[in-house]
Amino acid sequence: MIVLNLSCPIGHKFEGWFVSTEAFDDQAAQALVTCPVCGLSEVSRLPSGPMVRRSDRPERQSAPQMQEIAAAITRVIANAEDVSDRFAEEARKIHYGEADLRSIKGTASGEEAMELIEEGIMVLPLGAPEAGNLH
């Protein structure tokens, strides 16, 4: 799992988690990667510095942590109910006690995601490597 620094044409900057840069390129080409602020799908990678290991310093322990995070994300996605394009509607029902509490996944526009956040509903965009889209 890699974290890429991304930007939309308006200049909103955000991070995206992907299995590889090729996975990002593939998802971006299909307009599956969208800005979480404005919803635009014209997303580009921003330059980022490489991680350089120096022999005079001990190795950082970030790799196992990243693997644990990737495994946790995979578990969340695998165990969530797919509500497709009804994500915002179902998230609201769960939040307001109109539906059973459960993990859900689906799609929402950037505008819908921002409205959910403004209502105090916690949402987290996640990439689904096997499905090739964002949840």
N, CA, C and O atoms as CSV, one atom per row, in Angstrom:
chain,resi,resn,atom,element,x,y,z
A,1,MET,N,N,0.857,-1.169,0.000
A,1,MET,CA,C,0.000,0.000,0.000
A,1,MET,C,C,0.899,1.227,0.000
A,1,MET,O,O,1.851,1.310,0.776
A,2,ILE,N,N,0.588,2.188,-0.886
A,2,ILE,CA,C,1.340,3.432,-0.926
A,2,ILE,C,C,0.387,4.599,-0.736
A,2,ILE,O,O,-0.801,4.502,-1.043
A,3,VAL,N,N,0.915,5.691,-0.234
A,3,VAL,CA,C,0.145,6.913,-0.057
A,3,VAL,C,C,0.670,7.919,-1.066
A,3,VAL,O,O,1.863,8.221,-1.096
A,4,LEU,N,N,-0.235,8.439,-1.897
A,4,LEU,CA,C,0.153,9.421,-2.900
A,4,LEU,C,C,-0.446,10.772,-2.546
A,4,LEU,O,O,-1.578,10.857,-2.070
A,5,ASN,N,N,0.321,11.822,-2.782
A,5,ASN,CA,C,-0.177,13.178,-2.634
A,5,ASN,C,C,-0.858,13.538,-3.949
A,5,ASN,O,O,-0.261,13.415,-5.018
A,6,LEU,N,N,-2.114,13.983,-3.867
A,6,LEU,CA,C,-2.915,14.240,-5.054
A,6,LEU,C,C,-3.465,15.652,-5.034
A,6,LEU,O,O,-3.490,16.314,-3.996
A,7,SER,N,N,-3.910,16.106,-6.212
A,7,SER,CA,C,-4.494,17.429,-6.337
A,7,SER,C,C,-5.519,17.421,-7.462
A,7,SER,O,O,-5.383,16.676,-8.432
A,8,CYS,N,N,-6.548,18.256,-7.325
A,8,CYS,CA,C,-7.530,18.432,-8.394
A,8,CYS,C,C,-7.186,19.728,-9.133
A,8,CYS,O,O,-6.332,20.483,-8.667
A,9,PRO,N,N,-7.828,20.005,-10.273
A,9,PRO,CA,C,-7.515,21.221,-11.032
A,9,PRO,C,C,-7.766,22.520,-10.273
A,9,PRO,O,O,-7.156,23.547,-10.573
A,10,ILE,N,N,-8.659,22.475,-9.295
A,10,ILE,CA,C,-8.955,23.683,-8.511
A,10,ILE,C,C,-7.845,23.957,-7.497
A,10,ILE,O,O,-7.687,25.083,-7.026
A,11,GLY,N,N,-7.076,22.912,-7.165
A,11,GLY,CA,C,-5.972,23.079,-6.225
A,11,GLY,C,C,-6.186,22.432,-4.879
A,11,GLY,O,O,-5.352,22.583,-3.986
A,12,HIS,N,N,-7.291,21.709,-4.706
A,12,HIS,CA,C,-7.481,20.976,-3.453
A,12,HIS,C,C,-6.437,19.864,-3.385
A,12,HIS,O,O,-6.277,19.094,-4.332
A,13,LYS,N,N,-5.743,19.789,-2.280
A,13,LYS,CA,C,-4.720,18.762,-2.084
A,13,LYS,C,C,-5.235,17.724,-1.095
A,13,LYS,O,O,-5.872,18.066,-0.099
A,14,PHE,N,N,-4.954,16.452,-1.377
A,14,PHE,CA,C,-5.404,15.369,-0.514
A,14,PHE,C,C,-4.530,14.144,-0.747
A,14,PHE,O,O,-3.733,14.112,-1.685
A,15,GLU,N,N,-4.680,13.146,0.103
A,15,GLU,CA,C,-3.924,11.906,-0.027
A,15,GLU,C,C,-4.829,10.807,-0.551
A,15,GLU,O,O,-6.042,10.824,-0.342
A,16,GLY,N,N,-4.215,9.850,-1.237
A,16,GLY,CA,C,-4.928,8.665,-1.683
A,16,GLY,C,C,-4.072,7.446,-1.409
A,16,GLY,O,O,-2.853,7.488,-1.575
A,17,TRP,N,N,-4.701,6.362,-0.992
A,17,TRP,CA,C,-3.987,5.120,-0.688
A,17,TRP,C,C,-4.255,4.127,-1.799
A,17,TRP,O,O,-5.407,3.882,-2.156
A,18,PHE,N,N,-3.200,3.558,-2.344
A,18,PHE,CA,C,-3.329,2.647,-3.465
A,18,PHE,C,C,-2.363,1.482,-3.289
A,18,PHE,O,O,-1.375,1.578,-2.561
A,19,VAL,N,N,-2.665,0.396,-3.963
A,19,VAL,CA,C,-1.800,-0.780,-3.922
A,19,VAL,C,C,-0.469,-0.456,-4.600
A,19,VAL,O,O,0.583,-0.922,-4.163
A,20,SER,N,N,-0.518,0.345,-5.666
A,20,SER,CA,C,0.684,0.707,-6.415
A,20,SER,C,C,0.402,1.973,-7.208
A,20,SER,O,O,-0.743,2.417,-7.288
A,21,THR,N,N,1.445,2.555,-7.795
A,21,THR,CA,C,1.225,3.718,-8.656
A,21,THR,C,C,0.447,3.312,-9.896
A,21,THR,O,O,-0.319,4.104,-10.444
A,22,GLU,N,N,0.647,2.072,-10.338
A,22,GLU,CA,C,-0.106,1.576,-11.497
A,22,GLU,C,C,-1.599,1.507,-11.175
A,22,GLU,O,O,-2.438,1.800,-12.027
A,23,ALA,N,N,-1.927,1.116,-9.932
A,23,ALA,CA,C,-3.332,1.060,-9.523
A,23,ALA,C,C,-3.936,2.458,-9.548
A,23,ALA,O,O,-5.071,2.639,-9.988
A,24,PHE,N,N,-3.174,3.456,-9.074
A,24,PHE,CA,C,-3.659,4.834,-9.147
A,24,PHE,C,C,-3.879,5.242,-10.597
A,24,PHE,O,O,-4.935,5.772,-10.942
A,25,ASP,N,N,-2.878,4.994,-11.453
A,25,ASP,CA,C,-2.981,5.379,-12.866
A,25,ASP,C,C,-4.215,4.760,-13.507
A,25,ASP,O,O,-4.936,5.425,-14.251
A,26,ASP,N,N,-4.456,3.486,-13.217
A,26,ASP,CA,C,-5.609,2.782,-13.778
A,26,ASP,C,C,-6.917,3.396,-13.283
A,26,ASP,O,O,-7.825,3.642,-14.077
A,27,GLN,N,N,-7.017,3.645,-11.979
A,27,GLN,CA,C,-8.237,4.215,-11.412
A,27,GLN,C,C,-8.457,5.640,-11.900
A,27,GLN,O,O,-9.589,6.032,-12.187
A,28,ALA,N,N,-7.386,6.415,-11.995
A,28,ALA,CA,C,-7.501,7.798,-12.465
A,28,ALA,C,C,-7.945,7.830,-13.928
A,28,ALA,O,O,-8.761,8.670,-14.307
A,29,ALA,N,N,-7.420,6.928,-14.747
A,29,ALA,CA,C,-7.794,6.873,-16.163
A,29,ALA,C,C,-9.274,6.553,-16.338
A,29,ALA,O,O,-9.885,6.955,-17.329
A,30,GLN,N,N,-9.847,5.840,-15.390
A,30,GLN,CA,C,-11.268,5.480,-15.441
A,30,GLN,C,C,-12.142,6.504,-14.700
A,30,GLN,O,O,-13.342,6.289,-14.531
A,31,ALA,N,N,-11.540,7.611,-14.261
A,31,ALA,CA,C,-12.240,8.665,-13.507
A,31,ALA,C,C,-12.847,8.135,-12.219
A,31,ALA,O,O,-13.912,8.589,-11.801
A,32,LEU,N,N,-12.167,7.165,-11.579
A,32,LEU,CA,C,-12.650,6.588,-10.328
A,32,LEU,C,C,-12.063,7.282,-9.103
A,32,LEU,O,O,-12.534,7.070,-7.986
A,33,VAL,N,N,-11.046,8.101,-9.303
A,33,VAL,CA,C,-10.438,8.847,-8.206
A,33,VAL,C,C,-10.998,10.265,-8.277
A,33,VAL,O,O,-10.859,10.949,-9.292
A,34,THR,N,N,-11.629,10.695,-7.195
A,34,THR,CA,C,-12.234,12.020,-7.190
A,34,THR,C,C,-11.758,12.834,-5.996
A,34,THR,O,O,-11.389,12.287,-4.957
A,35,CYS,N,N,-11.774,14.134,-6.163
A,35,CYS,CA,C,-11.410,15.048,-5.082
A,35,CYS,C,C,-12.478,14.965,-3.996
A,35,CYS,O,O,-13.663,15.108,-4.298
A,36,PRO,N,N,-12.090,14.737,-2.736
A,36,PRO,CA,C,-13.076,14.635,-1.657
A,36,PRO,C,C,-13.749,15.965,-1.329
A,36,PRO,O,O,-14.760,15.987,-0.628
A,37,VAL,N,N,-13.201,17.070,-1.828
A,37,VAL,CA,C,-13.781,18.383,-1.539
A,37,VAL,C,C,-14.793,18.788,-2.606
A,37,VAL,O,O,-15.925,19.156,-2.290
A,38,CYS,N,N,-14.375,18.718,-3.886
A,38,CYS,CA,C,-15.243,19.216,-4.958
A,38,CYS,C,C,-15.808,18.120,-5.855
A,38,CYS,O,O,-16.719,18.379,-6.641
A,39,GLY,N,N,-15.286,16.902,-5.750
A,39,GLY,CA,C,-15.806,15.798,-6.536
A,39,GLY,C,C,-15.267,15.686,-7.946
A,39,GLY,O,O,-15.680,14.793,-8.686
A,40,LEU,N,N,-14.350,16.571,-8.346
A,40,LEU,CA,C,-13.780,16.486,-9.694
A,40,LEU,C,C,-12.949,15.218,-9.828
A,40,LEU,O,O,-12.257,14.816,-8.893
A,41,SER,N,N,-13.025,14.594,-10.999
A,41,SER,CA,C,-12.276,13.355,-11.221
A,41,SER,C,C,-10.977,13.587,-11.996
A,41,SER,O,O,-10.271,12.629,-12.312
A,42,GLU,N,N,-10.660,14.818,-12.301
A,42,GLU,CA,C,-9.390,15.139,-12.960
A,42,GLU,C,C,-8.331,15.308,-11.869
A,42,GLU,O,O,-8.006,16.425,-11.467
A,43,VAL,N,N,-7.806,14.191,-11.407
A,43,VAL,CA,C,-6.884,14.185,-10.278
A,43,VAL,C,C,-5.479,13.871,-10.777
A,43,VAL,O,O,-5.291,13.004,-11.630
A,44,SER,N,N,-4.500,14.583,-10.239
A,44,SER,CA,C,-3.115,14.318,-10.627
A,44,SER,C,C,-2.251,14.124,-9.394
A,44,SER,O,O,-2.568,14.601,-8.304
A,45,ARG,N,N,-1.152,13.411,-9.597
A,45,ARG,CA,C,-0.203,13.179,-8.507
A,45,ARG,C,C,0.668,14.407,-8.323
A,45,ARG,O,O,1.049,15.065,-9.291
A,46,LEU,N,N,0.974,14.704,-7.083
A,46,LEU,CA,C,1.911,15.772,-6.763
A,46,LEU,C,C,3.284,15.151,-6.515
A,46,LEU,O,O,3.376,13.996,-6.099
A,47,PRO,N,N,4.337,15.901,-6.765
A,47,PRO,CA,C,5.670,15.353,-6.489
A,47,PRO,C,C,5.822,15.049,-5.007
A,47,PRO,O,O,5.311,15.771,-4.151
A,48,SER,N,N,6.527,13.979,-4.726
A,48,SER,CA,C,6.811,13.641,-3.333
A,48,SER,C,C,8.242,13.148,-3.254
A,48,SER,O,O,8.765,12.552,-4.196
A,49,GLY,N,N,8.854,13.401,-2.136
A,49,GLY,CA,C,10.239,12.996,-1.946
A,49,GLY,C,C,10.359,11.507,-1.690
A,49,GLY,O,O,9.488,10.912,-1.054
A,50,PRO,N,N,11.413,10.911,-2.172
A,50,PRO,CA,C,11.610,9.488,-1.922
A,50,PRO,C,C,12.078,9.248,-0.495
A,50,PRO,O,O,12.654,10.129,0.143
A,51,MET,N,N,11.824,8.058,-0.015
A,51,MET,CA,C,12.334,7.670,1.293
A,51,MET,C,C,13.747,7.141,1.082
A,51,MET,O,O,13.958,6.183,0.339
A,52,VAL,N,N,14.696,7.764,1.732
A,52,VAL,CA,C,16.091,7.369,1.581
A,52,VAL,C,C,16.565,6.762,2.892
A,52,VAL,O,O,16.450,7.378,3.951
A,53,ARG,N,N,17.097,5.553,2.809
A,53,ARG,CA,C,17.639,4.908,4.009
A,53,ARG,C,C,19.119,5.217,4.092
A,53,ARG,O,O,19.873,5.006,3.142
A,54,ARG,N,N,19.512,5.714,5.232
A,54,ARG,CA,C,20.926,6.021,5.444
A,54,ARG,C,C,21.526,4.927,6.298
A,54,ARG,O,O,20.893,4.438,7.234
A,55,SER,N,N,22.744,4.545,5.976
A,55,SER,CA,C,23.388,3.453,6.707
A,55,SER,C,C,23.769,3.850,8.127
A,55,SER,O,O,23.944,2.977,8.977
A,56,ASP,N,N,23.903,5.146,8.407
A,56,ASP,CA,C,24.293,5.580,9.742
A,56,ASP,C,C,23.099,5.769,10.682
A,56,ASP,O,O,23.268,6.155,11.839
A,57,ARG,N,N,21.894,5.493,10.179
A,57,ARG,CA,C,20.702,5.614,11.016
A,57,ARG,C,C,19.955,4.295,11.025
A,57,ARG,O,O,19.907,3.607,10.005
A,58,PRO,N,N,19.369,3.928,12.159
A,58,PRO,CA,C,18.585,2.687,12.187
A,58,PRO,C,C,17.360,2.822,11.289
A,58,PRO,O,O,16.832,3.916,11.094
A,59,GLU,N,N,16.917,1.684,10.744
A,59,GLU,CA,C,15.730,1.681,9.887
A,59,GLU,C,C,14.511,2.088,10.681
A,59,GLU,O,O,14.360,1.730,11.849
A,60,ARG,N,N,13.647,2.836,10.034
A,60,ARG,CA,C,12.379,3.207,10.665
A,60,ARG,C,C,11.461,2.005,10.648
A,60,ARG,O,O,11.561,1.149,9.768
A,61,GLN,N,N,10.585,1.941,11.599
A,61,GLN,CA,C,9.683,0.805,11.727
A,61,GLN,C,C,8.331,1.068,11.074
A,61,GLN,O,O,7.318,0.540,11.533
A,62,SER,N,N,8.292,1.879,10.005
A,62,SER,CA,C,7.010,2.235,9.409
A,62,SER,C,C,6.444,1.146,8.505
A,62,SER,O,O,5.225,1.077,8.343
A,63,ALA,N,N,7.263,0.303,7.917
A,63,ALA,CA,C,6.758,-0.706,6.981
A,63,ALA,C,C,5.752,-1.657,7.635
A,63,ALA,O,O,4.674,-1.860,7.074
A,64,PRO,N,N,6.052,-2.243,8.783
A,64,PRO,CA,C,5.042,-3.123,9.400
A,64,PRO,C,C,3.768,-2.375,9.750
A,64,PRO,O,O,2.678,-2.935,9.636
A,65,GLN,N,N,3.878,-1.120,10.176
A,65,GLN,CA,C,2.691,-0.343,10.502
A,65,GLN,C,C,1.838,-0.147,9.256
A,65,GLN,O,O,0.615,-0.273,9.319
A,66,MET,N,N,2.468,0.160,8.126
A,66,MET,CA,C,1.721,0.348,6.882
A,66,MET,C,C,1.039,-0.952,6.462
A,66,MET,O,O,-0.091,-0.935,5.975
A,67,GLN,N,N,1.728,-2.075,6.649
A,67,GLN,CA,C,1.129,-3.359,6.308
A,67,GLN,C,C,-0.089,-3.645,7.192
A,67,GLN,O,O,-1.091,-4.180,6.718
A,68,GLU,N,N,-0.001,-3.293,8.456
A,68,GLU,CA,C,-1.121,-3.492,9.374
A,68,GLU,C,C,-2.300,-2.608,8.980
A,68,GLU,O,O,-3.449,-3.045,9.040
A,69,ILE,N,N,-2.024,-1.379,8.582
A,69,ILE,CA,C,-3.083,-0.470,8.153
A,69,ILE,C,C,-3.746,-1.005,6.888
A,69,ILE,O,O,-4.972,-1.006,6.777
A,70,ALA,N,N,-2.932,-1.460,5.933
A,70,ALA,CA,C,-3.463,-2.012,4.684
A,70,ALA,C,C,-4.332,-3.229,4.968
A,70,ALA,O,O,-5.392,-3.387,4.361
A,71,ALA,N,N,-3.900,-4.085,5.877
A,71,ALA,CA,C,-4.683,-5.277,6.227
A,71,ALA,C,C,-6.001,-4.878,6.887
A,71,ALA,O,O,-7.042,-5.477,6.615
A,72,ALA,N,N,-5.954,-3.870,7.750
A,72,ALA,CA,C,-7.181,-3.410,8.415
A,72,ALA,C,C,-8.161,-2.826,7.404
A,72,ALA,O,O,-9.361,-3.085,7.488
A,73,ILE,N,N,-7.664,-2.041,6.451
A,73,ILE,CA,C,-8.526,-1.468,5.417
A,73,ILE,C,C,-9.159,-2.574,4.588
A,73,ILE,O,O,-10.348,-2.519,4.273
A,74,THR,N,N,-8.368,-3.573,4.235
A,74,THR,CA,C,-8.884,-4.705,3.456
A,74,THR,C,C,-9.989,-5.426,4.217
A,74,THR,O,O,-10.999,-5.804,3.624
A,75,ARG,N,N,-9.811,-5.623,5.540
A,75,ARG,CA,C,-10.837,-6.279,6.358
A,75,ARG,C,C,-12.117,-5.451,6.417
A,75,ARG,O,O,-13.218,-5.991,6.312
A,76,VAL,N,N,-11.967,-4.138,6.586
A,76,VAL,CA,C,-13.140,-3.263,6.659
A,76,VAL,C,C,-13.934,-3.347,5.357
A,76,VAL,O,O,-15.156,-3.497,5.379
A,77,ILE,N,N,-13.245,-3.250,4.236
A,77,ILE,CA,C,-13.917,-3.292,2.940
A,77,ILE,C,C,-14.589,-4.648,2.726
A,77,ILE,O,O,-15.725,-4.713,2.257
A,78,ALA,N,N,-13.888,-5.724,3.070
A,78,ALA,CA,C,-14.429,-7.072,2.847
A,78,ALA,C,C,-15.670,-7.346,3.693
A,78,ALA,O,O,-16.551,-8.096,3.272
A,79,ASN,N,N,-15.747,-6.748,4.877
A,79,ASN,CA,C,-16.846,-7.043,5.794
A,79,ASN,C,C,-17.973,-6.005,5.773
A,79,ASN,O,O,-18.942,-6.134,6.520
A,80,ALA,N,N,-17.856,-4.992,4.934
A,80,ALA,CA,C,-18.887,-3.951,4.872
A,80,ALA,C,C,-19.963,-4.315,3.852
A,80,ALA,O,O,-19.691,-4.940,2.827
A,81,GLU,N,N,-21.174,-3.911,4.159
A,81,GLU,CA,C,-22.289,-4.126,3.231
A,81,GLU,C,C,-22.207,-3.104,2.099
A,81,GLU,O,O,-22.070,-1.908,2.353
A,82,ASP,N,N,-22.288,-3.564,0.864
A,82,ASP,CA,C,-22.222,-2.669,-0.294
A,82,ASP,C,C,-23.600,-2.076,-0.546
A,82,ASP,O,O,-24.537,-2.788,-0.909
A,83,VAL,N,N,-23.715,-0.763,-0.351
A,83,VAL,CA,C,-24.985,-0.078,-0.580
A,83,VAL,C,C,-24.942,0.741,-1.864
A,83,VAL,O,O,-25.855,1.519,-2.140
A,84,SER,N,N,-23.890,0.567,-2.640
A,84,SER,CA,C,-23.732,1.177,-3.959
A,84,SER,C,C,-23.882,2.701,-3.881
A,84,SER,O,O,-23.274,3.353,-3.032
A,85,ASP,N,N,-24.699,3.253,-4.777
A,85,ASP,CA,C,-24.830,4.708,-4.831
A,85,ASP,C,C,-25.798,5.262,-3.771
A,85,ASP,O,O,-26.090,6.458,-3.767
A,86,ARG,N,N,-26.290,4.405,-2.885
A,86,ARG,CA,C,-27.159,4.836,-1.780
A,86,ARG,C,C,-26.338,5.106,-0.514
A,86,ARG,O,O,-26.893,5.154,0.584
A,87,PHE,N,N,-25.018,5.282,-0.663
A,87,PHE,CA,C,-24.145,5.417,0.503
A,87,PHE,C,C,-24.582,6.566,1.420
A,87,PHE,O,O,-24.754,6.366,2.622
A,88,ALA,N,N,-24.761,7.754,0.865
A,88,ALA,CA,C,-25.104,8.915,1.702
A,88,ALA,C,C,-26.437,8.690,2.422
A,88,ALA,O,O,-26.565,8.987,3.610
A,89,GLU,N,N,-27.417,8.170,1.701
A,89,GLU,CA,C,-28.738,7.904,2.285
A,89,GLU,C,C,-28.639,6.883,3.424
A,89,GLU,O,O,-29.207,7.098,4.495
A,90,GLU,N,N,-27.926,5.781,3.202
A,90,GLU,CA,C,-27.794,4.744,4.225
A,90,GLU,C,C,-26.984,5.235,5.418
A,90,GLU,O,O,-27.305,4.911,6.561
A,91,ALA,N,N,-25.932,6.019,5.158
A,91,ALA,CA,C,-25.119,6.556,6.256
A,91,ALA,C,C,-25.961,7.438,7.167
A,91,ALA,O,O,-25.834,7.380,8.390
A,92,ARG,N,N,-26.816,8.249,6.570
A,92,ARG,CA,C,-27.711,9.100,7.372
A,92,ARG,C,C,-28.680,8.253,8.192
A,92,ARG,O,O,-28.889,8.523,9.375
A,93,LYS,N,N,-29.274,7.229,7.573
A,93,LYS,CA,C,-30.220,6.369,8.295
A,93,LYS,C,C,-29.548,5.727,9.509
A,93,LYS,O,O,-30.131,5.671,10.592
A,94,ILE,N,N,-28.331,5.248,9.324
A,94,ILE,CA,C,-27.601,4.625,10.427
A,94,ILE,C,C,-27.304,5.664,11.505
A,94,ILE,O,O,-27.511,5.412,12.692
A,95,HIS,N,N,-26.822,6.827,11.088
A,95,HIS,CA,C,-26.450,7.887,12.030
A,95,HIS,C,C,-27.641,8.338,12.877
A,95,HIS,O,O,-27.499,8.569,14.078
A,96,TYR,N,N,-28.803,8.461,12.256
A,96,TYR,CA,C,-29.984,8.954,12.960
A,96,TYR,C,C,-30.831,7.842,13.568
A,96,TYR,O,O,-31.949,8.094,14.018
A,97,GLY,N,N,-30.310,6.607,13.586
A,97,GLY,CA,C,-30.992,5.501,14.239
A,97,GLY,C,C,-32.175,4.945,13.471
A,97,GLY,O,O,-32.999,4.235,14.047
A,98,GLU,N,N,-32.280,5.247,12.190
A,98,GLU,CA,C,-33.389,4.754,11.369
A,98,GLU,C,C,-33.057,3.406,10.720
A,98,GLU,O,O,-33.922,2.780,10.107
A,99,ALA,N,N,-31.802,2.962,10.858
A,99,ALA,CA,C,-31.367,1.673,10.313
A,99,ALA,C,C,-30.379,1.066,11.300
A,99,ALA,O,O,-29.779,1.778,12.105
A,100,ASP,N,N,-30.213,-0.244,11.235
A,100,ASP,CA,C,-29.287,-0.945,12.129
A,100,ASP,C,C,-27.857,-0.450,11.940
A,100,ASP,O,O,-27.430,-0.144,10.827
A,101,LEU,N,N,-27.132,-0.378,13.046
A,101,LEU,CA,C,-25.724,-0.005,13.021
A,101,LEU,C,C,-24.929,-1.110,12.334
A,101,LEU,O,O,-24.990,-2.270,12.743
A,102,ARG,N,N,-24.182,-0.749,11.286
A,102,ARG,CA,C,-23.374,-1.707,10.546
A,102,ARG,C,C,-22.368,-0.943,9.701
A,102,ARG,O,O,-22.516,0.255,9.459
A,103,SER,N,N,-21.355,-1.654,9.261
A,103,SER,CA,C,-20.373,-1.062,8.348
A,103,SER,C,C,-20.939,-1.127,6.939
A,103,SER,O,O,-21.462,-2.155,6.508
A,104,ILE,N,N,-20.825,0.000,6.224
A,104,ILE,CA,C,-21.297,0.032,4.847
A,104,ILE,C,C,-20.205,0.572,3.939
A,104,ILE,O,O,-19.295,1.274,4.381
A,105,LYS,N,N,-20.314,0.230,2.670
A,105,LYS,CA,C,-19.430,0.803,1.657
A,105,LYS,C,C,-20.289,1.116,0.454
A,105,LYS,O,O,-21.347,0.518,0.257
A,106,GLY,N,N,-19.828,2.056,-0.349
A,106,GLY,CA,C,-20.567,2.454,-1.535
A,106,GLY,C,C,-19.906,3.674,-2.129
A,106,GLY,O,O,-18.741,3.959,-1.853
A,107,THR,N,N,-20.647,4.390,-2.941
A,107,THR,CA,C,-20.082,5.565,-3.585
A,107,THR,C,C,-20.870,6.808,-3.197
A,107,THR,O,O,-22.081,6.768,-2.976
A,108,ALA,N,N,-20.136,7.913,-3.124
A,108,ALA,CA,C,-20.743,9.211,-2.830
A,108,ALA,C,C,-19.904,10.271,-3.539
A,108,ALA,O,O,-18.692,10.121,-3.691
A,109,SER,N,N,-20.550,11.315,-3.960
A,109,SER,CA,C,-19.812,12.416,-4.581
A,109,SER,C,C,-19.046,13.176,-3.497
A,109,SER,O,O,-19.303,13.000,-2.306
A,110,GLY,N,N,-18.129,14.001,-3.910
A,110,GLY,CA,C,-17.405,14.828,-2.951
A,110,GLY,C,C,-18.337,15.733,-2.178
A,110,GLY,O,O,-18.155,15.951,-0.980
A,111,GLU,N,N,-19.344,16.263,-2.869
A,111,GLU,CA,C,-20.330,17.128,-2.216
A,111,GLU,C,C,-21.121,16.357,-1.164
A,111,GLU,O,O,-21.336,16.853,-0.057
A,112,GLU,N,N,-21.556,15.139,-1.511
A,112,GLU,CA,C,-22.299,14.317,-0.547
A,112,GLU,C,C,-21.425,13.995,0.661
A,112,GLU,O,O,-21.896,14.040,1.798
A,113,ALA,N,N,-20.159,13.672,0.422
A,113,ALA,CA,C,-19.252,13.354,1.525
A,113,ALA,C,C,-19.079,14.558,2.451
A,113,ALA,O,O,-19.093,14.408,3.673
A,114,MET,N,N,-18.919,15.742,1.877
A,114,MET,CA,C,-18.768,16.943,2.697
A,114,MET,C,C,-20.044,17.220,3.503
A,114,MET,O,O,-19.962,17.626,4.663
A,115,GLU,N,N,-21.209,17.005,2.907
A,115,GLU,CA,C,-22.470,17.200,3.636
A,115,GLU,C,C,-22.566,16.231,4.805
A,115,GLU,O,O,-22.998,16.612,5.893
A,116,LEU,N,N,-22.165,14.972,4.588
A,116,LEU,CA,C,-22.192,13.991,5.676
A,116,LEU,C,C,-21.280,14.436,6.812
A,116,LEU,O,O,-21.665,14.383,7.980
A,117,ILE,N,N,-20.083,14.872,6.474
A,117,ILE,CA,C,-19.117,15.323,7.489
A,117,ILE,C,C,-19.674,16.524,8.254
A,117,ILE,O,O,-19.543,16.600,9.476
A,118,GLU,N,N,-20.296,17.462,7.534
A,118,GLU,CA,C,-20.878,18.641,8.182
A,118,GLU,C,C,-22.007,18.261,9.142
A,118,GLU,O,O,-22.254,18.964,10.122
A,119,GLU,N,N,-22.692,17.147,8.860
A,119,GLU,CA,C,-23.758,16.656,9.747
A,119,GLU,C,C,-23.192,15.869,10.927
A,119,GLU,O,O,-23.942,15.439,11.803
A,120,GLY,N,N,-21.873,15.681,10.952
A,120,GLY,CA,C,-21.257,14.928,12.034
A,120,GLY,C,C,-21.200,13.436,11.780
A,120,GLY,O,O,-20.986,12.651,12.704
A,121,ILE,N,N,-21.392,13.042,10.528
A,121,ILE,CA,C,-21.363,11.634,10.157
A,121,ILE,C,C,-19.963,11.306,9.661
A,121,ILE,O,O,-19.486,11.881,8.682
A,122,MET,N,N,-19.317,10.383,10.343
A,122,MET,CA,C,-17.940,10.031,9.999
A,122,MET,C,C,-17.917,9.168,8.745
A,122,MET,O,O,-18.543,8.109,8.706
A,123,VAL,N,N,-17.204,9.615,7.731
A,123,VAL,CA,C,-16.997,8.842,6.507
A,123,VAL,C,C,-15.515,8.842,6.185
A,123,VAL,O,O,-14.790,9.775,6.532
A,124,LEU,N,N,-15.080,7.801,5.528
A,124,LEU,CA,C,-13.672,7.669,5.179
A,124,LEU,C,C,-13.560,7.084,3.784
A,124,LEU,O,O,-13.989,5.954,3.551
A,125,PRO,N,N,-12.985,7.843,2.848
A,125,PRO,CA,C,-12.807,7.278,1.509
A,125,PRO,C,C,-11.717,6.215,1.531
A,125,PRO,O,O,-10.604,6.452,2.001
A,126,LEU,N,N,-12.056,5.053,1.019
A,126,LEU,CA,C,-11.111,3.947,0.970
A,126,LEU,C,C,-11.016,3.403,-0.432
A,126,LEU,O,O,-12.023,3.307,-1.134
A,127,GLY,N,N,-9.825,3.048,-0.847
A,127,GLY,CA,C,-9.651,2.391,-2.137
A,127,GLY,C,C,-9.864,0.910,-1.996
A,127,GLY,O,O,-9.468,0.306,-0.999
A,128,ALA,N,N,-10.485,0.325,-2.984
A,128,ALA,CA,C,-10.705,-1.121,-2.999
A,128,ALA,C,C,-9.860,-1.716,-4.106
A,128,ALA,O,O,-10.270,-1.686,-5.266
A,129,PRO,N,N,-8.679,-2.263,-3.783
A,129,PRO,CA,C,-7.791,-2.753,-4.822
A,129,PRO,C,C,-8.429,-3.787,-5.739
A,129,PRO,O,O,-8.205,-3.764,-6.949
A,130,GLU,N,N,-9.226,-4.698,-5.169
A,130,GLU,CA,C,-9.808,-5.739,-6.006
A,130,GLU,C,C,-10.943,-5.217,-6.869
A,130,GLU,O,O,-11.215,-5.779,-7.930
A,131,ALA,N,N,-11.609,-4.159,-6.441
A,131,ALA,CA,C,-12.734,-3.636,-7.214
A,131,ALA,C,C,-12.303,-2.516,-8.147
A,131,ALA,O,O,-12.998,-2.215,-9.117
A,132,GLY,N,N,-11.167,-1.897,-7.863
A,132,GLY,CA,C,-10.671,-0.844,-8.721
A,132,GLY,C,C,-11.400,0.483,-8.586
A,132,GLY,O,O,-11.388,1.288,-9.517
A,133,ASN,N,N,-12.041,0.728,-7.432
A,133,ASN,CA,C,-12.678,2.018,-7.254
A,133,ASN,C,C,-12.597,2.463,-5.816
A,133,ASN,O,O,-12.073,1.748,-4.962
A,134,LEU,N,N,-13.113,3.637,-5.551
A,134,LEU,CA,C,-13.048,4.202,-4.212
A,134,LEU,C,C,-14.364,4.001,-3.497
A,134,LEU,O,O,-15.428,3.985,-4.117
A,135,HIS,N,N,-14.281,3.844,-2.168
A,135,HIS,CA,C,-15.474,3.660,-1.329
A,135,HIS,C,C,-15.453,4.673,-0.224
A,135,HIS,O,O,-16.363,4.702,0.604
